[in-house]
Structures are given as structure tokens and as C-alpha cells.
Amino acid sequence: MTLNFRFAILSDPHIALPHTIWNHPSRFHLVEFSIPALEGVLQELEMLDLDFLLIPGDLTQHGEPENHAWLADRLAQLPYPVCVIPGNHDVVEQFPTTRSIGLADFPRYYKKFGYGDDRPYYSREVLPGVHIIGLNSNGFDSQGKQVPTGHLDPEQLSWLSQILSHLQGVVFVMVHHNVLEHLPDQSRNPLGRRYMLENADLLLQIMQEFKANVLFTGHLHIQDVAQYQAVGHQTLYEVTTGSLVTYPHPYRILHYEQNLQESQLQIESRRVLAVPRQLDLQHFSREWMGDRSIPFVTKLLTQPPLSLSLPQIEELVPALRYFWADIAGGDAEFDFPDFPEKVNQYFAKFGAIDAQGKFNPIDNRVSLKLANRAERSHTLSEFVK
């Protein structure tokens, strides 16, 4: 079996019709540009011979019904299949409120974009032998309030095991929250942990058991490619894509080629450079993020492992104005020679450094070699009890 196809990923568009936009003095999201940025990307994609488009969550600003309805209608006009999943901004509470939809409503808005029934997860064959699995990583407490970290419920994990045991061909899994770490110690840092899937180990076990080795995520608003390999298993890759409404306003074009021996996934990243109301979007957005960086940088410096005092960080904060913007852009390299050595070494780890300590820029443009999935039938995985 040979396959050759091209698809695109855009993430976290945070669609907001003008009358739904609400402002906060420290917000990072440039939601006023959400619709023109999306239209710009869709116009660029029209020039490509795409087979499908993936959007891994945060489709709307805050789950507003009119924003979901607008986006569903716009996606229905595209000439290729689209698969979406819910992000934390799409179903902010389990049940509908006067302002936002509930979890059960989401599949009803997006029936044409992956969902076959009322479950908030699905498997869809977008091309012969090419399957997209869309998962729901939003969890809720007993009062229906959204929990701060991602979670896959046991029923969904059991379903995933059954689906993967029968699917043959290429399988891509899409989930909103991060499964692998994209920042140093992300799973243990309070600032980074909330972007992660709390039971990621179960998902990884199931995927490796059934040789599904590519994940697409969003949520963190950065460009990054992470990898994981357990002993005796194939390398698993997680490709997380930044947001259309935060710097650098990226999207990805991916080309998959398969032959009898192996497969290759080529990833190219592009950026929205301008929108009608902001012709130099890249500069404007980078400065916007820099203007709002002080609270984040202060927390990073004063909490473990650095635990610096406020007087100690006074001279460090200005130099870190663009730190998060550079992380968001991907393939960054950090060196602050005027910082104390311990602090400089800490920030260097946030750059594109590989396991051997070498600078390895793979976040925006890379070719991943993937082992082909064997055609096989499998019993239900024992990972989910």
C-alpha cells in the first residue's frame, strides 16, 4: 500500500464575532483579528491541492453559540474535509449557560466535521486508509465546572483501544491538551501543568500498543515538535501548533508519503503576515505580547526552581520581554550572558535543544520518519480497566 497526501493544520483560532468580543487589560489573544486571520489562511490554502484540514481545538473565544455557528457555516464552504475537536474555550462548562454551549452541544454544531453521533469523540476516514481520531480532553467536576488540566475519561479510553485494535492504515490522533512536555518540566510546573493531559500515560500506552505514532495538539499557543519513545516501541511524535490569534499567528502544511519500507511526514510552517486592520501583524503582535510579558516572567523567576526574590529579578525582567514570543515562534535559542550562570542555564533549556545538548531546530520545518503500521487485528488493550 502506498499513500501520498497533503493536509493543513490551524489551531486555536478563537473565533469572535465583533459583538461577542470582551476585553481584559492583560489578554494575550488578539481575537479582534480572529476572523480576518482565518480568512487569510483559508485564502492561502485555496491555492494548494489539500486533502483535508485539522483544527485541534479552541475554535471560539469562549464557547459562544453564535461563534460556533459562524465557524461551522464557514467550514462547510470548504472543498475538502475538515476535522475539529473541542478545546477548553469551546465548552467552558459541561452544561449550556446563557453565554456558552455545553459539551453535548459541540458534536451537534460540528456534525460535518468528524462527528457521527452525540459522543464528543470520533474516528473518521478522511481518505481511503487514512483515519483521524478526534478526542475530547475537557474534564468537569461534580458541579459541571471545567477542571484546570486535560483529562480523558475511562469510557473514551476504552473506546480508543477498541477503535485502534481494528483500524488499518494511517492513524493520526488529535487532542487539545498537550500529551508530551513542550517546555522544561512542564508536567511539574504550575504554569505549564494546566496545559497538559493529566492521564497522558494511559493515552501513550494505548497509542504505542497499537502503533499509532503521531499526535496533533494545540492549547499552548506555541510551535513545537516533541517526541517520546518507550523501550521496545516506535518513536511517537506530538506536533503542537500555535494559535492564529497570538504571535506568530502560524499554521502548518503537511505532506505524507508512504512506501513499502517507511513513511515520511514533511512539516512546513507559515505565518499570517497581515490582516486588513494591521498590515504589519508580526511586529504589532510581538510587541503586544512583550507589553504583557511582565506578570508571566515574574512568576517564572520567583517560583521554583529559581525562587528569586523581587529585588533579584529587577534587572532580569526587561531582558525577557520577548521570551514567551520567542518560545511561541518555535526553534528559539536563548543565551543571556549577563544573567547569573544558573539563571542563564535555566532559560537555555527552553530553546530548541536536543537530548545531546545541541541546538536542533525542528519546530517549524522538519521531516519525520515514521514506521508503517502493520495490518493486524488486536484484542482489547489491557491498559484501561
GUTORLUM-599015 format. One record per residue (C-alpha): x, y negated, z negated; residue number from 1. Coordinates in steps of 0.001 Angstrom, whole numbers, plus 524288, in hexadecimal, padded with zeros to 5 digits. Layout:
N
     c1     c2     c3  resi
      X      Y      Z   NUM
...
REM end
This chain:
385
     c1     c2     c3  resi
  80000  80000  80000     1
  8053A  7F27E  803B2     2
  7FFA4  7E574  7FF84     3
  802A2  7D77C  80345     4
  7FA61  7CC61  7FDF5     5
  7FB1D  7BE63  7F916     6
  7F3A6  7B810  7EDFF     7
  7F3F1  7ABEE  7E574     8
  7F2DC  7A8D1  7D706     9
  7EE53  79C1D  7D111    10
  7EBF2  79B89  7C27F    11
  7E584  79349  7B81A    12
  7DF07  7897E  7C14B    13
  7D694  78440  7B60C    14
  7CC40  77F5E  7BF78    15
  7C53F  7735C  7BA30    16
  7BAE2  76BDA  7C17D    17
  7BC77  75D42  7BE71    18
  7B0BD  75C4B  7B565    19
  7B5B6  767C1  7AD18    20
  7C325  76239  7AA39    21
  7C5CE  75ED6  79C20    22
  7D23A  75839  797D3    23
  7DB98  75A7B  78CB1    24
  7E77E  751B9  78AC1    25
  7F0FB  75D40  78A2C    26
  7EB3F  7660B  794B8    27
  7F4F1  76C2C  79E29    28
  7EAF2  77025  7A871    29
  7E902  766A9  7B3A8    30
  7DB46  76BAA  7B5EA    31
  7D780  75F6D  7BD7B    32
  7DFDF  7651F  7C86A    33
  7DA86  772FE  7C741    34
  7D177  77299  7D306    35
  7DA81  76B27  7DC5D    36
  7E5E8  773F3  7D855    37
  7DDD1  7801C  7DB0D    38
  7D92A  77AB2  7E80F    39
  7E736  777AC  7EBC3    40
  7EB7C  7858F  7E8EE    41
  7DFF9  78B80  7F028    42
  7E32E  78300  7FBE3    43
  7F12D  78804  7FBBF    44
  7EC86  79609  7FA7E    45
  7E3DE  7944B  8067C    46
  7F041  79402  80EC0    47
  7F47D  7A165  809D7    48
  7EF42  7AE99  80DBF    49
  7EB5F  7B242  7FFE1    50
  7E549  7BF28  7FC03    51
  7E052  7BAB6  7EEAF    52
  7E1B7  7B0CC  7E3A3    53
  7E342  7B31D  7D4F9    54
  7DFC2  7A977  7CA1C    55
  7E3B3  7AEAA  7BC9A    56
  7DAF7  7A672  7B3F1    57
  7D7F4  798F9  7AE89    58
  7CF9C  79602  7BA47    59
  7C8D6  78AA0  7B36F    60
  7CBEF  77FC5  7A9EE    61
  7C3B4  78515  79ED1    62
  7BA06  78F10  7A3E1    63
  7AFFA  7853A  7A8B8    64
  7A527  78BB2  7B0DF    65
  7A5DC  78153  7BB75    66
  7B48B  78315  7BCF3    67
  7B31A  791D2  7BE2E    68
  7A828  79014  7C80B    69
  7B005  7866D  7D01F    70
  7BBEA  78F57  7D09E    71
  7B41B  79B9A  7D3E1    72
  7ADC1  7945F  7DF2B    73
  7BADF  78F3A  7E418    74
  7C168  79C92  7E38B    75
  7B603  7A29B  7EAEF    76
  7B9C5  79A24  7F698    77
  7C73C  7A055  7F808    78
  7C99A  7AA22  8030A    79
  7D0EB  7B3F7  7FA8A    80
  7CD93  7BB76  7EE09    81
  7CFCF  7B4B1  7E101    82
  7D166  7BB34  7D3BC    83
  7D01C  7B383  7C70F    84
  7D042  7B655  7B87B    85
  7CC13  7AE4B  7ACA0    86
  7D5CD  7A63F  7A4F2    87
  7D451  7A0C3  7975D    88
  7CF20  793F7  79CFB    89
  7C486  79B02  7A4B6    90
  7BD6D  7A1A6  79969    91
  7C0C4  79986  78D85    92
  7B688  7A0B4  78574    93
  7B0B5  7AE40  786FA    94
  7A2F5  7A90E  788D5    95
  79E21  79D62  790C4    96
  79DAB  78FE4  78AB9    97
  797DC  7832B  78F74    98
  7A513  7805F  795A2    99
  7AACE  78D34  79A6F   100
  7A74F  79AB9  79F6C   101
  7A8D1  7A754  797A1   102
  7B0E9  7B33F  79ADA   103
  7A56C  7BAE2  7A08D   104
  7A2A7  7AF92  7A9DB   105
  7B012  7AFC8  7B01B   106
  7AE41  7BBD2  7B8E0   107
  7A12E  7B654  7BD6B   108
  7A797  7A9ED  7C274   109
  7B261  7B183  7C943   110
  7AB8C  7BD82  7CED0   111
  7B1F2  7BB1E  7DBFB   112
  7BF80  7BA4A  7D61E   113
  7C24C  7C794  7D058   114
  7B6F4  7CAF7  7C780   115
  7ADE1  7D630  7CAC6   116
  7A587  7D5E0  7BE7D   117
  7A41A  7CE4B  7B1CC   118
  7B0C1  7D319  7ABC0   119
  7BB2A  7C868  7AA97   120
  7C565  7D138  7B0F9   121
  7C5EF  7D883  7BDD3   122
  7CD84  7DFDB  7C842   123
  7CC4B  7DB44  7D648   124
  7D245  7E07F  7E2CD   125
  7D5CA  7D42B  7EA5E   126
  7DC60  7DB91  7F576   127
  7DCBC  7EA15  7F896   128
  7E5A9  7EFD2  7EE38   129
  7E78C  7E2D1  7E70D   130
  7E094  7E145  7D9FA   131
  7DF35  7D59A  7D0ED   132
  7DBE1  7D83A  7C2BC   133
  7D67B  7CC54  7BBB1   134
  7D670  7CCCF  7ACE5   135
  7D04A  7C43F  7A26F   136
  7D9DF  7C068  797C0   137
  7D0B5  7B754  79054   138
  7CD3C  7BC53  782D9   139
  7C341  7B744  77918   140
  7C10D  7B83A  76A84   141
  7B489  7BCA2  763B3   142
  7AEBD  7AEF2  7654D   143
  7B166  7AED9  773E8   144
  7BCA3  7A545  772C6   145
  7C855  7A76E  77B98   146
  7D44A  7AD22  774D2   147
  7E117  7A5D6  77745   148
  7E890  7B108  77DB2   149
  7E500  7B9EA  788F0   150
  7DF12  7C744  78679   151
  7DA87  7D301  78E82   152
  7CF94  7DA71  787C7   153
  7D028  7E96D  786B1   154
  7C4F3  7EB70  79043   155
  7CC16  7E387  79A9B   156
  7D8E2  7EAB9  7985D   157
  7D20A  7F7DF  79962   158
  7CBB0  7F36F  7A619   159
  7D8F4  7EF16  7AB32   160
  7DEE8  7FC65  7A86F   161
  7D3F8  80333  7AFB2   162
  7D4E3  7FA02  7BB53   163
  7E3A2  7FB12  7BC83   164
  7E308  809DF  7BB96   165
  7DB44  80A43  7C847   166
  7E02C  7FEC7  7D051   167
  7EA14  8016D  7DAF8   168
  7F223  7F7AA  7E27C   169
  7F623  7EA0D  7DE03   170
  7F0BB  7E501  7D111   171
  7F257  7D732  7CBF0   172
  7ED59  7D3D6  7BE4D   173
  7E8C1  7C61E  7BB1C   174
  7E6FE  7C13C  7AD21   175
  7E6F1  7B352  7A7FD   176
  7EF70  7B447  79BD1   177
  7FDE0  7B785  79C8B   178
  8017A  7C5C3  79A99   179
  81045  7C437  79AD3   180
  81810  7B949  79485   181
  81AEA  7ADDB  79D77   182
  82187  7A5C7  792EF   183
  82BA0  7A9F3  788C0   184
  824E5  7B0EE  77D66   185
  817AE  7ACDF  782D3   186
  81072  7B7C4  77BE3   187
  815A4  7B351  76E98   188
  8155B  7A492  7705B   189
  808A2  79DE8  76C1F   190
  80968  794AA  777BD   191
  80ADE  79FC8  7817E   192
  80391  7AB09  77B2B   193
  7F613  7A55B  77DF6   194
  7F891  7A6D0  78C8C   195
  7FB04  7B55A  78B65   196
  7F307  7C1C2  78B51   197
  7F353  7C6E7  77D63   198
  7F21B  7D538  78180   199
  7FB07  7D41E  78D40   200
  801D8  7E0CF  7897C   201
  7F59D  7E8BC  78C9C   202
  7F41F  7E26D  799F6   203
  80271  7E4AA  79D1A   204
  80196  7F2F3  79936   205
  7F5C4  7F553  7A1C4   206
  7FB7F  7EE41  7AD65   207
  80854  7F58C  7AC8F   208
  8017F  8028E  7AAB1   209
  7FA75  8009A  7B794   210
  80595  7F994  7BE99   211
  7FECF  7EC81  7C04D   212
  80A5D  7E35E  7BFBF   213
  805E8  7D58F  7C32E   214
  7FE67  7CC1A  7BA6D   215
  7F988  7BE9B  7BE12   216
  7F6AF  7B511  7B2F6   217
  7F483  7A697  7B05D   218
  7F14A  79F0E  7A3E5   219
  7FF0F  79A5E  7A04E   220
  7FFB0  7905D  7AB72   221
  80D82  7940A  7AF5A   222
  81420  79AB9  7BAD2   223
  81AA0  7A715  7B61F   224
  81D5D  7B520  7B9FE   225
  81FF9  7BE93  7AEC7   226
  82305  7CD0B  7AF0E   227
  82214  7D8A0  7A5F7   228
  826F9  7E68E  7A6C1   229
  824C3  7F13D  79CD4   230
  82D98  7FD20  79D14   231
  82976  80686  7A7C2   232
  82036  7FCF1  7AE5F   233
  82084  7F3E7  7BA08   234
  8234B  7E567  7B854   235
  816E3  7DD9D  7B5F7   236
  81632  7CF60  7BA47   237
  80D97  7C482  7B549   238
  80C2C  7B8C1  7BE1D   239
  80643  7AD20  7B70D   240
  80268  7A148  7BEF9   241
  80194  79335  7BA6F   242
  7F576  78AD3  7BA9C   243
  7F07B  782A8  7C5EC   244
  7EDB8  77789  7BC5D   245
  7FADD  776E2  7B562   246
  8089F  774B9  7BA5F   247
  80D78  779D8  7C3D1   248
  7FFD9  77D19  7C948   249
  8046A  789F9  7CF42   250
  7FE7A  7950C  7D6EE   251
  80473  7A155  7DC97   252
  804AE  7A861  7E9A3   253
  807C4  7B6E9  7E8A9   254
  80B20  7C0AD  7F342   255
  80A6F  7CF43  7F08B   256
  8111D  7D93C  7F943   257
  81117  7E7D4  7F716   258
  8180B  7F2D0  7FDF8   259
  819E7  80116  7FAA3   260
  82526  7FE8A  7F144   261
  821AC  7F24B  7E9AF   262
  819D5  7E5C3  7E961   263
  81DEA  7D7AD  7E90D   264
  81671  7CC04  7E3B2   265
  81BBF  7BF16  7E898   266
  8178B  7B344  7E0A3   267
  81845  7A54B  7E574   268
  813C6  7999D  7DD71   269
  80E7F  78CB4  7E24D   270
  809DF  7803E  7DBB5   271
  7FF01  7766D  7DD89   272
  806C5  76A36  7E0CE   273
  7FBEE  76035  7E205   274
  7ED69  75E08  7E00A   275
  7E597  7527A  7E564   276
  7E620  74AA2  7D8CE   277
  7F44C  74DF2  7D5B3   278
  7FD68  74ECA  7E166   279
  80958  751F4  7D91A   280
  80312  75C48  7D0A7   281
  80FC5  76314  7CCEC   282
  815FD  756E1  7C700   283
  80965  75226  7C0B4   284
  80689  75F65  7BAA7   285
  8145A  7617A  7B591   286
  813E5  75440  7AED2   287
  80644  75735  7A98D   288
  80B77  76397  7A350   289
  8178F  75CAE  79E44   290
  80F3D  75228  797CA   291
  807FA  75CD0  7904B   292
  813B1  7653C  78CC6   293
  81767  75FC5  77F6F   294
  80DAA  7676C  776DA   295
  8113A  7744C  77D78   296
  81FE6  771EF  77CDA   297
  81EE7  76DAC  76EA3   298
  81807  77A4E  76AE4   299
  8221F  78244  7723A   300
  82D66  77BC1  76B1F   301
  8279B  77BC1  75D7A   302
  8223A  78999  75D00   303
  82A4D  7962B  75C58   304
  8340A  79A1A  76112   305
  839EE  78C5B  7619B   306
  83258  78684  75612   307
  8388F  77922  7578C   308
  8345C  76D98  74F52   309
  82E0C  76196  75546   310
  83A62  7593F  7537C   311
  84242  763CD  75A79   312
  839A2  763CA  7667C   313
  838CD  75514  768C3   314
  8440B  7551D  77285   315
  83FFF  761FD  778E0   316
  831DF  75F49  77C90   317
  8346E  75526  78766   318
  83D85  75E84  78E95   319
  832A6  768B0  78EBD   320
  828A8  75FF8  7956F   321
  82820  768A2  7A18C   322
  82AD6  77596  79AC5   323
  81D26  77B3B  79C60   324
  81BCA  775D3  7AA2A   325
  8285B  77CD9  7ADF1   326
  8238A  78989  7A7E0   327
  816A6  7880A  7AF1C   328
  81DE0  78656  7BBE6   329
  8250B  7933E  7BA2B   330
  8333C  796B9  7BCDF   331
  8381B  78C7A  7B34D   332
  845CC  78BD4  7AD9B   333
  84784  784EC  7A09A   334
  8541A  77F55  79B2B   335
  8543F  7749E  790FC   336
  862D5  7732B  78DD9   337
  86066  767FD  78456   338
  8578C  77080  77BF8   339
  85CE1  7788A  77094   340
  861D7  7856B  77616   341
  85741  78D8C  76F7D   342
  84C9B  784D5  7750B   343
  85292  7849C  782A5   344
  85371  7937F  782BE   345
  84550  7946E  77E92   346
  84074  78C10  789D5   347
  8493E  792DC  7939D   348
  8413F  79F46  7916D   349
  83552  7989B  7974A   350
  83C06  797F5  7A46F   351
  83C40  7A232  7AF21   352
  84640  7AAB4  7A84B   353
  84665  7B95C  7AB05   354
  849BE  7C497  7A1E1   355
  8582E  7C2E5  7A50C   356
  857E9  7B48F  7A14A   357
  858F4  7AFBB  7AF51   358
  85095  7A557  7B5C4   359
  846F4  7ACC7  7BE47   360
  83CA1  7A452  7C504   361
  83168  7AD87  7C86D   362
  82576  7A619  7C394   363
  821B5  79F6F  7D04A   364
  827AE  7A73D  7DB48   365
  82B1E  7B58E  7DA01   366
  829D9  7C2B5  7E0A7   367
  825C0  7CD89  7D757   368
  82886  7DBA2  7DAD6   369
  81D8B  7E481  7D668   370
  81CB9  7F33A  7D5E3   371
  8112C  7F8AA  7DD66   372
  80648  7FE91  7D55D   373
  80525  80D2D  7D778   374
  7F806  811FD  7DC1E   375
  7F358  81968  7D05A   376
  7E7E4  81CB5  7C7D8   377
  7E980  81B33  7B940   378
  7E20E  81E28  7ACF3   379
  7DD73  8138A  7A3EA   380
  7E8D0  80CD5  79D36   381
  7EABE  81006  78EEF   382
  7EED9  80220  78BD6   383
  7E118  7FD9F  788CB   384
  7DA60  804DC  77DCF   385
REM end
